[in-house]
Amino acid sequence: MLLPLLFLAAAPANPPAMDDVELSLRRFSEALAAVESNSADPIDVEHAVYDGAIPSMLRELDPHTVFFNRDQFEQLKTMERSETKGFGTVVSVLPGRVIVLQALPGTPSERAGLSPGDEIVVVNNVPLAALSLDQLVQFLGESHQKQAELVVRRPGSVRPLRFTLNPQLIDAPSVDRAFMLRSGIGYVRIASFDPQTAKLLKDSIEKLGGASLKGLVLDLRNNTGGVVQTALASASYFLQPGQRLLTAHGRSLAGQQEMEVPKNATPYTFPLAILVNEKTASAAEIVTGAMQDHDRATIVGVPTYGKGLVQSVLPLSDNTGMALTTAFYYTPSGRSIQKPLREGQLGDIASHELYSTDSGRKVPGGGGIRPDVIVTPDPPNRLRVALEASGAITSFATDYTQKHKLNEPFEVTPAILDDFHLYASERGIQPSVSEWLHDSDWIQGRLRTEIYNQAFGVARGDEVEAQNDPQVNAAVAALTK
């Protein structure tokens, strides 16, 4: 979602005619009464309505609209009030089953990739199916206090997925990396957009040199969004006063809403490149789309996710609630950020339609943002998968840093690479000569990154990793051409 969950009055701007509502409710009541009176087994009416009828109705709208029963809604409100605890997941807890309903923006659950509909089947090696409802609630509460290893069953996925969630990540700064890639070229990574992001971004740019920079690489990869107002404030650092940032359309809005750069803005003018990938979503796509439409930045990477909708939480009777899609966002050129949900909906825009940037360049619609420079990550192969899955690179780095006193700058020499070759072979990873030669540069880079992570800190490891990142290098090339 693009905005923090908003609690609004549950009254639509243009309510349907009461006759239509009353007729529909009468039909539903008649059906429910018939079932209650004639079903072979007694039914739980509350369960039938809260877990059956209402969720089934909302599924007809879009994948992001969801109903919260009393317990789930209280959990959501508690999570909204909390700034430090938990993983940011709203779940439906049943005996032996935990189903993800929503992963809140900027939280460990969203960053890890948990999605609505995922079923959590194992937590910290404990199968949830073996627990009673009371045991499950208590166990989940305790698991939020420390790192949790999750096994998740995703609809449509044959193999179970594994996630590691750390509750401390909630307090991690959203602008988590800022360093120089080369003389005059800075790098800043925004992990998500929270209320402090704009200030952190400004502070990071100033520490790197501010207006004197020759260029900046802004990394929005894996940024799944967050607070829209903060994203707009961040975009305003690079655009001219009065330029449009986005528009919003929805039946609940009083006409089209437009957001523009404040008239008193004093933007940076150095060249800008933005990195995106398939997990760049919502608020991050708003920033990216605005920069592309105004020809302010070169967008590098792969097409973004395509989530450009406003979700509002509507309190309902009996302490229940509903997260409802109430509007869609569009870039300055009129492109829908939201990928099509279903035919005929407001966010449904033909993918072949082209739009024009300020300079007249053509950019495609259809949801998400297509980069100006497509750079795909290297595809995994047998050797890389085996090395990463086994943890051999990390464990070798641990052994090496424990046995050697290291100083910067540190390089992985051919002798160290040979030692790792033997280390991997002793653990059953025995690539052919051609496989080893093909991936030796990649292995050398990964070893250097992991050794830096453990010897000099993760921040320095990220700097080393950036030096070998083809998308980062493409962004630098776009800034210096």
N, C-alpha and C positions, 0 to 999 in steps of 0.2 A: 504494500500500500504506500501511498505517497505522503499522506499526512499522518501525524500521530492520531491514535484512535480518538475521534471526536464524539462526545456525548451530546446528542441533539434531541430536541423534542420530536417525538414520533408523529409528526403531522406533515404530510406531503404538501407541497406548494399548490398543487392542483388535485385535490382529492377526487376520487371517482364518485359518481352519483350514488347517493345513499340507497336508492332502489336496487342498484346493481350489487352493492355490498351486502345488503340484507338478503337478496335472493341467493347469493353465493353461500352466505353463512347458513341460510335455511337448508340448502341442499346438503351442506356438510353436516349440519346437526342431525338431519334425518338419517343420513348414512351412518353416523356414529351411533345414534340411538338404536338403529336396526342391528348393528353389530353387537352393541352392548346387551341387547335383549335376546338375541337369537344365536350368538356364537356358542359353539359346542363347549368351549372352556371360558371361564370368566376372563375378562380383559382388564388390564390396568389402563384406565382412560388417560391418565396423565402421561404414561409412557407412550401410548398410542399417538397422542397429540404432539408432545414435546420431542419425542425421538422418531416419530414416523411422519405424521401429516405435515407439520411445519417444515422440517428439514427437506422433505421430498418436494414441497412447493418451491423452496428457495433454490434447490438444485436446478430448477428449470430456468433460473435467471442467468447465473454465471458461476464459475468455479470459486469465486472469492467471497460470495455472500453466504453467511453462515448464521445459524441460530444458536444462542447460548441458553441452556437451562439455568435453573437457579444457582447450582453449584458452579457451573462454568462461568456464569456472569459475575459471581462474587470473586472467583479466581481472577478473572480479567481485571476487575476494578482494583483488587489487591495488587496485581502486577503493575497496573498503571501508577499506583501510589509508590511502589517500591523502586528504588534506584540502584540497589546494590545486590539483591538476592535473586537466585534462580537463573534459569536458562532462557526465559522469555517465551515459553511455549504454553499455549492454551490447549488443554487436552480433554478428551472425553474418557473418563475412567469407568470401566466396566469390570466385572469379576474376571480377572486374568487377562484383561485387554486394555491397552492404552492407545487411543487414536488421536493423532494430531489434528486439531481444528485450525490453529493459526500460530504462526511464528511471528512475534512482534518485531517491528523494524529495528535494526541496529543491535539485536541481541545475539547471544551465542547460537541459539537455535536457527535463526535466519541465516547467519553467516555460514553455519555448517551446511546449510542446504535442506533442512527439514521442511516438508511441504504438507499442506492440508491433505488428509487422507492417509498419510504414512501411519503404519502401526508399529509401535515400539514393542518388540517381542522379548528383548533381553537387555537388562541394565546391569553393568558390572558383573557379567557372567551369571546373573540370576534370571532364569526364565520366568517371565511375568505370569504365564499361564498357570503356574503352580501356586499362585498367591490368591488368597481370598480378597474381597473388596477392601476390608479394613486393613489387612496386611499390605495391600498394594498402595493404598493412600499413605500409610506410614512410611513405607519403603521409598516411595517417590519423594516424600518430604525430606527424608534423610539424605537421599542421593543428590539433592540440590546443593548440599553444603560442601561438596568436593567434586573433583573431576569425575565425569561419568563416561563410561564406554557403552555405547548403544548399538544394538543390532536392530535394524528397521526393515520391515517388509513394505515395499512400495507397490501400489497397484500398477499392474502392467510390467513389473520388473520380475524376471525369473529368479535372480539371485538376491539374497538379502544384502542390505547396505550397512556399512559401519560408520559411526560418527563418534567423535570425541568432543565432549562439551565441557567447558571450564567456566564456572560461574563468575570468576574474576574478570572474564572478558567483558562483562557488562560495564565495568568501570574503565576499560581501556580507552585512551583518547581516540577520537574518530580520525584525526590527522596523525597517523602513527609513524610516518617516516618522512624525513626531509633531509636531503644531502645534495652535494654537488656531483653530477655525473662527469663533468669535465669543466675546464675553465669557462666560466660564464653561463653554463647550462645547469640549471637546478632541477631537482626531482622532488615532488611531493605526492604522497599517497593518501587518499581519503578513503577510509574503510567504510564509512557510513556518514549520514548526515544527522547529527543530533543538535541540540540547542547551542552547543559551544563550537560547532565545526567552523563557522565563518570566522570567528575570532582566532581559532587555532590556525586556520589557513593563512590569514593575514600575518600572524606572528611568524609562522614558518617561512613565508616568502620574505619577510623583512630580515630574518636571520640569515637567509641565503644571499641577500644583497638587494632585495627590494627592486626599485625601478631601474637599478643599474644592471640587472641580469640581462644577458643576451638572449635568453630563452628559458622556458620552463616546460617540463614534462609533468603533466597532471595525471596521475594514475587512478582511474576509476574502475579498474578491473575488480570483479567480485564485490563491488559496492551495490548492495541491493536496495539502497534508498534510505528513507527516513523522513525527516521533517522538511517539508517543501519550502517553508519560509526561509530556513537556513540555506537550502540549496540555491534559492533565488538570491539571497544575500551574497553567497559565494560567487555566483555567476556575475553579479554586479561589479566585482573587482576587475573584470576584464572587458566589459561592454560600456558603450557610451551612454550618458544620461538620456533617458527617454526611449531607448531602444526596447522593443517588446521582448519579454522573456517567455511568456506562454499565454495561452487562452484556455478557459475551461468552459465546457458545455454540459448541461444537464437539466432535466425537467425541474429539479428542485432549486435551480439557480434562477435568479431574476434576470434573464437574458444572458448574453455572453459576458464572462468576466475576463478581463485582461490584466496582466501584471507587467509592469515596465521597470526599467532601471531607474532608481531615484534621481531626481533632477540635480541633486548635490553630489552625485557620485564622482570620484576622482580615480578612474581606472588605471591599471597598469597597461602599458602599451607594448611590452616586449612580446616577441613571437611565442605562441603557445601550441603545444601538442597534447592531445588527450588520448589516453589508452583506455580501451573498452574491451569487454568480452561478452560471452553469452550470459554471464551472471550480472552484468551491469544492468540495473533496473530502476524503474520508478523515478525518484528524485534525481538519481545520477543520470538518467536518460533526459530529464528536463534540462540539466546543465549542458549535456553533450549536444542535444538538439538545438539549443539556443546558440551555442558557439558555432555549430556547423551552418545554421541558417544565416547567421550574420558574417560568415566567412572569417571568423575570429580565430579559429583554431583548426589545425589539421587533425582529424580523427583517425587513429591507428588501432588496428586489432581485427576483431571479428564482430559481426552484427550483434546488437544488444538484445536483451530478453524480450522487451515489448510489454511493459506493465505501466500504463498511464491512466490510472483510474483513482478516483477519490472514494474512500470507504469511510462511512460515518457509522458510529455505534449508536443505535436507537434503543433507549431503555423502554421495555414493555411492561405489561402488568405482571404481577406475581414475582417480581424481582428477577425477571428474565430479560434478555436483550437480543439484539440482532446487529451484525455487521453487514451493512448494505452498501452496494455500489451506487453512488448518487451522482457522479459526473465523470467526464473523461477529459484528459489534458491533451493539448495540441501545441506543437512547436510554433515559433513565430511565422513560419511559412504556411501553416495550416495542416501539417502532417499529424495524424493521430499517433501518439506514442503507444497506445494500447494495440496489441495485435488482436485480430478479429476474435470475438468470443463466440458469436453465432450470427447467422445471416439476419440483417435488418436491424441489429442493435446500433446504438449511437457510435460505438467505437469501431464499427465494421467499415473499414475503408479499403478499397481495392489495392492490392499490392503493386499492381502495374502502373498506378497513377504516379506521375512525376510532379514535383514541386520545385520552385526556384529559390535559390539563396539570394542574398542582397546583390551579388555580382552577376546573377543570372545562371549560375551553375544549376544543373538539374540533379535533384536528389529524390530517391524513391520513397513512397509511402508504404502503407501496409503494416505498420506497427514496428516499434524498435527503431534504432538508428544504424544505418549501414555506414561503416567507416569510409573515409576517403582513400585510405591505404589499407588494403586487406593483408594482414600478416597472421597466418595461422601457426599455432604452436607446433613444434615437432611432434608427429604422431608417436605414441608408445610402441615399442617393439618388444620382442621376447626378452632380450637381455635387460633392458631398462625396467620392465615390469618385474622381473625376477629380483633385480637388485633393490628396487624400492620396496617390494613386498616383504623381502627377507630382512630389511633393515640393515643390510651389510654395510652400506656406506656410512650410516650414522654410527654403528657399533665400531667400525674401523676408526672413524674420527675420534670416538671416545678413547679407544685404546691409544691412538697416536698422541693425542693431547696429554694423556696421563703420563706417557713415557718420554715426552720431549718438552723442553723449555722453548717456547715459540715467541718470536717477535715479529712485528709488522715492518715492512710488507712480507707476507709469506706466500710462497709459490709451491704448487705440487710438482715436484721434480719427476723425471722419468723413473728414478729409483723408487720413489714413493708409489708411483703408479704400478710398478712391478710388484712391490710389496702387497698392494691391494689385490692385484691379480691372483697372487698366491693365496691371500686371505679368503677371497671369494671362492676359489677352487676348493679349498679345504672345507667349505660349507656347502658343497654340492653345486655351485654355480660355475659351470665350465663351458664358457662360450667358445665357438670356433675362432680361428685366427681372423677370419674376415669380419665376424661380429665384433670382436674386440677392437680391431682397427677402425671399424666404422664408428664405434661409439666412444673411442678413447678420449676425444676432446670433451664430450659430454660428461664422461666419468670424471675427468680431471676437474672440470668446473664444479660438479656436484661435491666432490671431495673437498675442494677448496672452500666452498660455501659452508659445508658442515663443520670443517675444522675451524673456520672463522666463527661460526655460531657458538662453538663450545670454548674456544680459546679467547675470543675477544668480544663476544656478545652477539645476540641475534641481530641487533641493529647493524653491526658491521657485516654480519653475514648477508643481510639483505642488500647492502651496497655491493658486495662481491657478486651476488646473484644477478643484480641488475646489469653488471658489466657483460654478462653472458646471455642476457635476455634478448632474443631477436626482435621482439616488439618494442622494447625500450630503445634498442639500437636504431630501429626504423624511425622512431619518433625523433631521436637526435638528428638523424639524417635529414628529416623533413624540416627541422629547425635551422639547420646549417647549410642547406643547399642554396 
